[in-house]
């Protein structure tokens, strides 16, 4: 459902999934999860998070911080795990990193569904 702006111009609003807000952050979390199958979608998710960071209000802003940190910390842990594959432990660490990322996305999706902020968006863990 598209609306016309009140000023009388004929530009239509988007459906909201690209604009900062709950729908956009849900899209970002889903793109991260799909990134396990189609890697490029996680990159699209981080770009959307950076574009909309600082534009959201209140509790939604905590989700952008959480999503951005999830991407970069996951990338760091993934890189370290890949390096440690030489000695064998990296395979187990890679599984742990994947579980960690999925859990953070699920926590985020659940909080958005309840319209709640992330309690500690600066956290490195869960």
HELIX and SHEET records of a PDB file:
HELIX    1   1 UNK A   22  UNK A   34  1                                  13    
HELIX    2   2 UNK A   40  UNK A   52  1                                  13    
HELIX    3   3 UNK A   59  UNK A   84  1                                  26    
HELIX    4   4 UNK A   85  UNK A   87  5                                   3    
HELIX    5   5 UNK A   89  UNK A  113  1                                  25    
END                                                                             
